[in-house]
Amino acid sequence: QVQLVESGGGSVQVGDSLRLSCVVSGRTDTNYDMAWFRQGPGKEREFVARINRVPVNTFYANSVKGRFTISRDNAKNTLYLQMNRLTPEDTALYYCAMDPPPRAIYSSYASASAYDYWGQGTQVTVSS
């Protein structure tokens, strides 16, 4: 049974950094793609970033491009999201998600429906 467990959230100030982690268990391989989504108060869940396994490609929402970096350590079955220059607009519950094979089509990368497995989320709060 696949499980995703996020960690690393917290309460920070504007301009601070955080690194989120997502540990994957229940799979014997790393042949899957991963993403981060977030849901702010009173907002719908939105795509943040995605990383494909092979070939290694990354994709970002415009709102985080240049500030956030998605990465993965396959030896540790762990996905990361390095978040820099945080703003109050980044306040949200952050979820990691898995897109196992067969890979979703490119046009659906930002859609939650492209992902089969989800974590419970980790809260990030940015105060001014």
Residue frames relative to the residue before (quaternion, step in Angstrom):
aa qw qx qy qz dx dy dz
Q 1.0000 0.0000 0.0000 0.0000 0.00 0.00 0.00
V 0.3719 -0.7463 0.5129 0.2042 3.55 -0.69 1.12
Q 0.0057 0.7791 -0.6266 0.0190 3.54 -0.99 0.90
L 0.1392 -0.7588 0.6333 0.0617 3.52 -1.11 0.82
V 0.0241 -0.8069 0.5896 -0.0267 3.58 -0.77 1.02
E 0.2142 -0.7947 0.5615 0.0855 3.53 -0.61 1.22
S 0.0439 0.7689 -0.6378 0.0086 3.52 -1.29 0.44
G 0.6181 0.5983 -0.3925 0.3255 3.55 -1.31 0.12
G 0.5017 0.6535 -0.4348 0.3637 3.57 1.23 -0.09
G 0.1297 0.7958 -0.5865 0.0775 3.54 -1.29 0.16
S 0.5324 -0.5912 0.4945 0.3500 3.52 -1.37 -0.18
V 0.0368 0.8083 -0.5807 0.0897 3.55 -0.67 1.15
Q 0.5110 -0.6212 0.5022 0.3175 3.52 -1.37 0.08
V 0.6721 -0.4748 0.3822 0.4206 3.53 -1.30 0.38
G 0.7911 0.2938 -0.2409 0.4793 3.54 -0.93 0.95
D 0.5495 0.6166 -0.3924 0.4049 3.57 1.26 -0.21
S 0.3616 -0.7042 0.5686 0.2239 3.51 -1.40 0.09
L 0.0377 -0.7555 0.6527 0.0415 3.53 -1.32 0.46
R 0.1619 -0.7495 0.6262 0.1409 3.52 -1.25 0.45
L 0.2141 -0.7719 0.5916 0.0918 3.51 -0.74 1.14
S 0.1500 -0.7701 0.6139 0.0868 3.53 -1.20 0.63
C 0.0800 -0.7658 0.6367 0.0431 3.53 -1.23 0.55
V 0.1528 -0.8002 0.5771 0.0568 3.55 -0.51 1.20
V 0.2332 -0.7743 0.5806 0.0951 3.52 -0.89 1.04
S 0.0278 0.7786 -0.6266 0.0185 3.56 -0.97 0.86
G 0.6938 0.5027 -0.3382 0.3893 3.53 -1.26 0.33
R 0.6851 0.3823 -0.2944 0.5458 3.56 1.27 0.20
T 0.3704 -0.7363 0.5274 0.2063 3.55 -1.12 0.73
D 0.7337 0.3113 -0.2124 0.5654 3.59 1.27 0.01
T 0.3830 -0.7014 0.5455 0.2526 3.56 -1.35 0.08
N 0.4042 0.7317 -0.4544 0.3079 3.56 1.22 0.44
Y 0.5246 0.5799 -0.4559 0.4250 3.53 0.45 1.25
D 0.3978 -0.6871 0.5582 0.2409 3.53 -1.28 0.41
M 0.1910 -0.8033 0.5608 0.0611 3.53 -1.12 0.70
A 0.0662 -0.7984 0.5978 0.0287 3.53 -1.24 0.46
W 0.2914 -0.6908 0.6245 0.2188 3.48 -1.42 0.20
F 0.0649 -0.7417 0.6668 0.0309 3.50 -1.16 0.83
R 0.1119 -0.7814 0.6045 0.1076 3.55 -1.28 0.18
Q 0.1352 -0.7686 0.6198 0.0821 3.51 -1.26 0.50
G 0.2174 -0.7945 0.5597 0.0906 3.52 -0.50 1.24
P 0.6852 -0.4795 0.3377 0.4320 3.59 -1.23 0.28
G 0.8465 0.1051 -0.1110 0.5099 3.53 -0.76 1.08
K 0.6391 0.5169 -0.3213 0.4703 3.57 1.26 0.24
E 0.5264 -0.5953 0.4902 0.3581 3.52 -1.30 0.24
R 0.6108 -0.5333 0.4283 0.3988 3.55 -1.25 0.38
E 0.0534 -0.8193 0.5709 -0.0061 3.56 -0.85 0.95
F 0.5639 -0.6037 0.4671 0.3153 3.50 -1.24 0.68
V 0.1855 -0.7733 0.5983 0.0982 3.53 -1.10 0.82
A 0.7717 -0.2299 0.2103 0.5545 3.58 0.66 -1.10
R 0.1253 -0.7751 0.6164 0.0605 3.52 -1.28 0.50
I 0.0937 -0.7684 0.6296 0.0666 3.55 -1.20 0.62
N 0.2521 -0.7668 0.5767 0.1258 3.53 -0.84 1.05
R 0.5381 -0.6611 0.4324 0.2939 3.53 -1.09 0.83
V 0.7972 -0.0984 0.1247 0.5824 3.56 0.65 -1.12
P 0.4657 -0.3506 -0.7798 0.2282 1.55 -1.11 2.20
V 0.5675 -0.5985 0.4330 0.3637 3.56 -1.17 0.50
N 0.1468 0.7600 -0.6144 0.1528 3.52 -0.56 1.27
T 0.1717 -0.7741 0.6000 0.1060 3.54 -1.15 0.62
F 0.1308 -0.7743 0.6186 0.0278 3.52 -1.19 0.71
Y 0.0864 -0.8196 0.5664 0.0054 3.56 -0.96 0.87
A 0.4902 -0.5855 0.5474 0.3423 3.50 -1.27 0.48
N 0.6048 -0.5862 0.3951 0.3668 3.57 -1.06 0.70
S 0.6457 0.5669 -0.3194 0.3995 3.56 1.04 -0.78
V 0.7666 0.3306 -0.1878 0.5174 3.61 1.16 -0.43
K 0.4437 0.7137 -0.4522 0.2987 3.58 1.24 -0.22
G 0.7848 0.2746 -0.2320 0.5049 3.54 -0.86 1.01
R 0.7308 0.3668 -0.2304 0.5275 3.61 1.23 -0.29
F 0.7647 0.2976 -0.1501 0.5514 3.57 1.05 -0.79
T 0.0930 -0.7768 0.6206 0.0538 3.55 -1.19 0.66
I 0.2017 -0.7662 0.6012 0.1041 3.54 -0.82 1.04
S 0.0867 0.7809 -0.6134 0.0802 3.56 -1.03 0.82
R 0.1682 -0.7775 0.5960 0.1097 3.53 -1.30 0.18
D 0.2044 -0.7248 0.6440 0.1347 3.50 -1.25 0.59
N 0.2761 -0.8096 0.4949 0.1528 3.55 -0.13 1.28
A 0.6021 0.5643 -0.3624 0.4334 3.60 1.09 -0.58
K 0.7448 0.3610 -0.1973 0.5253 3.55 1.17 -0.62
N 0.3637 -0.7444 0.4784 0.2911 3.58 1.30 0.00
T 0.5236 0.6465 -0.3768 0.4073 3.54 1.06 0.79
L 0.2243 -0.7370 0.6296 0.1001 3.49 -1.11 0.91
Y 0.1460 -0.7992 0.5796 0.0626 3.57 -1.07 0.78
L 0.0679 -0.7405 0.6607 0.1026 3.50 -1.35 0.33
Q 0.1536 -0.7727 0.6129 0.0612 3.54 -0.50 1.23
M 0.0727 -0.8132 0.5773 -0.0132 3.54 -0.63 1.17
N 0.0439 -0.8062 0.5895 -0.0240 3.56 -0.64 1.16
R 0.8294 0.1933 -0.1553 0.5007 3.55 -1.34 0.40
L 0.0781 0.8431 -0.5245 0.0895 3.55 0.85 1.01
T 0.1607 -0.7649 0.6199 0.0694 3.52 -1.19 0.73
P 0.6650 -0.4929 0.3546 0.4348 3.61 -1.19 0.26
E 0.6049 0.5683 -0.3534 0.4317 3.59 1.14 -0.52
D 0.6204 0.5325 -0.3466 0.4598 3.59 1.23 -0.23
T 0.4373 0.6938 -0.4599 0.3406 3.58 1.26 -0.06
A 0.3318 0.7248 -0.5298 0.2896 3.55 -0.64 1.14
L 0.4641 -0.5717 0.5728 0.3601 3.47 -1.43 0.02
Y 0.1984 -0.8081 0.5499 0.0722 3.56 -0.62 1.17
Y 0.1307 -0.7970 0.5894 0.0191 3.52 -0.89 1.08
C 0.2234 -0.7083 0.6367 0.2073 3.54 -1.17 0.53
A 0.1075 -0.7961 0.5955 0.0100 3.53 -1.17 0.67
M 0.2739 -0.7687 0.5640 0.1264 3.54 -1.18 0.69
D 0.1353 -0.7403 0.6551 0.0669 3.51 -1.10 0.89
P 0.1261 -0.8155 0.5610 0.0663 3.61 -0.08 1.24
P 0.6582 -0.4928 0.3647 0.4370 3.59 -1.22 0.23
P 0.5413 -0.1902 -0.8190 0.0005 1.55 -2.09 1.36
R 0.5900 -0.6201 0.3993 0.3286 3.55 -1.02 0.88
A 0.5012 -0.6325 0.5002 0.3141 3.53 -1.08 0.80
I 0.5606 -0.5969 0.4416 0.3667 3.57 -1.17 0.48
Y 0.6823 -0.5366 0.3223 0.3778 3.55 -1.16 0.71
S 0.6769 0.5240 -0.3009 0.4203 3.57 0.88 -0.91
S 0.7075 0.4475 -0.2634 0.4793 3.59 1.21 -0.31
Y 0.3593 0.7751 -0.4715 0.2185 3.59 1.26 0.00
A 0.7339 0.4202 -0.2316 0.4807 3.59 1.00 -0.76
S 0.5901 0.5721 -0.3598 0.4416 3.55 1.28 0.08
A 0.5088 -0.6654 0.4578 0.2979 3.55 -0.90 0.94
S 0.6130 0.5867 -0.3458 0.4005 3.58 1.11 -0.61
A 0.5902 0.5845 -0.3676 0.4183 3.61 1.24 -0.28
Y 0.7053 0.4620 -0.2360 0.4831 3.58 1.24 -0.31
D 0.3464 -0.7854 0.4902 0.1511 3.52 -0.87 1.02
Y 0.7969 0.2065 -0.0905 0.5605 3.57 1.09 -0.65
W 0.1006 -0.8004 0.5910 -0.0063 3.51 -1.07 0.90
G 0.3974 -0.6670 0.5704 0.2678 3.50 -1.27 0.52
Q 0.6319 -0.5507 0.3960 0.3748 3.54 -1.33 0.01
G 0.5547 -0.6407 0.3757 0.3751 3.56 1.21 -0.26
T 0.1197 -0.7498 0.6449 0.0872 3.51 -1.31 0.50
Q 0.4082 -0.7575 0.4671 0.2034 3.56 -0.80 1.06
V 0.0756 -0.7548 0.6508 0.0323 3.52 -1.06 0.90
T 0.0164 -0.7939 0.6070 -0.0335 3.55 -0.77 1.08
V 0.0912 -0.8015 0.5909 0.0078 3.56 -0.72 1.12
S 0.1313 -0.8140 0.5652 0.0262 3.54 -0.63 1.16
S 0.3817 -0.7210 0.5329 0.2247 3.55 -1.11 0.73
